[in-house]
Every structure is written in C-alpha cells, then in structure tokens.
C-alpha cells in the first residue's frame, strides 16, 4: 500500500489551469470569484475520517482468502465517499480528479453551490473518444468548454473557480457503440414523473485515461491490431502505479475506474422542497444535434454506477451502484422520482418497465412528456440495507445521507450462497455474488439481470469472436473509439451488441464455490 503510506505528505499540485473557455472564437467569462471564496466554506461534521478522500486500492483484507461480502459492501461505500469528495478548484491549483483534502464531503461554497465532486472532474468519454480518431491529448487535465451558443449562467450559483456542468449529448457515428446520453443500453430513454427526460454521462479516471492514451486505443484500428498480434489488449491498470504508465499523483493511484451518472432536471420553484435532498449542479445539456444547447438548468443526481478494477478483482472487476433514495420508495410526503403512486415494488407485473421508443434526435426540453411506468423489481437486500444504514449515519448532515447503495457485484466470497456464473463463459471457477443486480435509474428496463449479463461480452474493436478469460475486459468504453462503420467487422459487432443489449442472457445461479487455499 505504497499510496497509503505517502498520503499525508501529498503536496497539492500547483499547475494553473485556465478556465476561460473558447468556442468559435468567443469567450465566456467564469462566474465571479474571489480568493476568499475559492475553497469550500461549509464543512459538515461527518464520521468518515479525515483521509476518506483517498480511493481505496482494493477490498480489505485483500484476497485470498476472499473476504466476506460485508467487506465488499464497505469497499463500495468507501469508493463512493472518496469519489464524492469535493475537488480542488483549478484556480486553487487543482487538476482533474484531485480532491480538496482540506474540505469535507458535502461541502458547499459561499454562494450555496455544491463544490463539484472528484468524479465530476474526471474526463468525460466525449472528450476522449473523438471523431476521426483525434488524439485527446497527453494531459489528463482539460478545462470544461462551454459553447458560446449556451445562454450565460447568470445568477445561478456555481462554486467559485469551477465551470458550470456540461453534459454533451452529441455523438459521432463512426464507433462500434455510439455514445448516447439519452437512451439507456436497451435503446430506451427514461422520463421521470415530472415529465422530464433523465440524462446520463460517463467519465473515467486518470489511470484508465493514461492507459487508453498510451496505447492509442482511442482509435479502434489500434485495438484490432493488438488483438491481431497478441490475441488480447494490453492489461488495464489495477493500482495506478503501473510502471508502463505515466506516473499518477498519489491521490490518483488506484486502478481503472469508470462512473456513469444519471441526472434529473429540477425546477427551483416547484421542486424547492426536495432540492436539499439532491447533489445538484447548475449547467447545460448539448442536444444530439451538437448545436442546440439547453439551459442553464439545475441538475440533480439520481444514480451513480461505479465500475473499477482492483488488484484482486481482475476476473470480474468490481461494481457498486447507488441511487438517490427518492427514486422508487421515498418517505411519506416525498413524491417518487421514477414511479407513480402505489407502484407494487417487488411484485412488478408486465404492465411495468416497458421502455418507450428510442430517441433518435433531440429531446423535448420541457416537462410535458409522458412519464414512464417504472417499478423496482428487486428490493435492496437486507445486508445492503444494513450497510446503508451504517454509512448513511456516518454521512448524516450532508446531502449524501440521501443516497443508498443498490448492491455490489464482485467475486463470490468463500462459503457464500446465491452466487452465479456469468455469460458468455459461465466459468464455474469464476463466480460473482449475485445473479440479479440493477439500478432503476440506469438499468430501468432489464432489472432481472446483472451488469455481467452484458458486460461479460465486453471487448475491444477487432476482438476474437470467442471471448476467453484472458481477453474478457468487462468495459465497453473501448467500443466508443473511432472505428469506421464501413468496416465489415465493425458493422457485424454493432449489430451483435445491439441485439445483446436488447436480449441479454442471464447469469446462472450456482452453489457455493469451493474454499480457496
């Protein structure tokens, strides 16, 4: 644990990042700032420890032998807390993914805005997998660019030193899997009970970015060449200390990590009573046409899906998923975000969870759309509920007490029951802890599956037809790389993935695995 040993000696980076954004030769000024308000001013009293901003490298204790499931649940919460730590503002010397170690989770600025979280300053996939395979740059840090066509942020509060949030829903066609921040993997959008389309975005950490950039895997043909020569891609980073990568700063020394966030639009007037229950950011949404900028709008976080690789989880990776507590079963007096009243959660019928038609263009930017008829298929397991109670208690007094873990997906602990093999290999020696695991805000229409039912098929461009344990990578990010659709292989892969996402197979429930020696 080299990274842990040097945490207290970290010297904040002093790389100055200019945040004045340029688009079409025009400049948009930053929200007004002053040196006195650049840092977070609200420091809630939480019981998570002063070093909880450090993303843990692995589950504790590190297998083998496999730790109990409770330890994996703790890893999920510890990762969630570290990723949601306030980030250090660029005007204070901060760079992408850098925590403000003097702040406390849940901190707000003097103007009342939440300080952006560490994960929200990760690089968005839309800034990495570029059209024509353009090089996204050797530096992980990149200033947020607000197009000049967006309406000025005005008096809407943004934490000083930061840009407004920007979700880029535009995409390019020359990838096996085209970016889509409106439709879910099944090609269906999600409309909340207020009649607004929900949105997603996806970001990756510094370790994974360096991996993609160093190997030039932002070009699909380079992935195909790797498979052709070695039958597999270069290994993904597991610790952030891999010697073949550019050195990561100590706070970023953990393995490849991806987050998918789901957002709802909040009305400052009609939603005033519930807004304090959400992590919020003022910002913009760029429509798929790449020209129509919507906003400024107040976005509230309703889901956060975390996928990461640790030293001990290479055969499955590690998954932890979180939702805002009001999505499906809010307390009395609070309307559900995604469900109509009297929805029979846990006893859903065929009338529920029918995805609306795929959106193929811009979405209506209003709340007059027909809400989806969503129902939570599987209640949160009792052991996860217990972990939630513990960790929410540690976060009492912050907005993060209103978020809950849905579950984790990880190697099956020794002696556990209810474990499963997953497609396409169904390897009896490589099992996960559950055959059902879904986030209602992100996986709304196939809640009787797990992440593995699709992600077990994940590979890069040009991968061999038969996936094996040596080239199974579990992330689809590489499929967002530029890979001309005129390629016969790309066309075949595109059709295959579309069919997979609409009709995924199921993981198979098995008995407890043999104890590891």
Secondary structure, DSSP 8 states (H G I E B T S, - for coil): -HHHHTGGG-----------EEETTEEE------GGGSS-------SS-TTTTS--SS-SS-SSS---HHHHHHHHHHHHHHHTSBB--GGGT--TT-B-TTS-TT-B-TTS-B--BTGGGSEEGGGTS-GGG----S-S-------TTS---TTS---TTS--EEEE----S-BSS---SSS-TTS---B-TTS-B-EEEEEE-HHHHHHHHHTTTTBHHHHHHHHHHHSS-----SSS--TTS----GGG-S--EEEEEEEEEE-TTTTHHHHTTS-EEEEEEE-TTSS-EEEEEEEEEEEEEEEE--TT-TTT-EEEEEEETTTTS--TTS--SS--TT--TTS--TTS--------S----SS-S-------SS---HHHHHHHHHHHHHTTTSGGGGEEEEEEE-B--TT-SS-EE-TTT--TTS-BS-S----TTTSTT-TTS-THHHHTT---TT--SS--TTT-----GGGGSB--TTSHHHHHHHHHHHHHHHS----EE--------
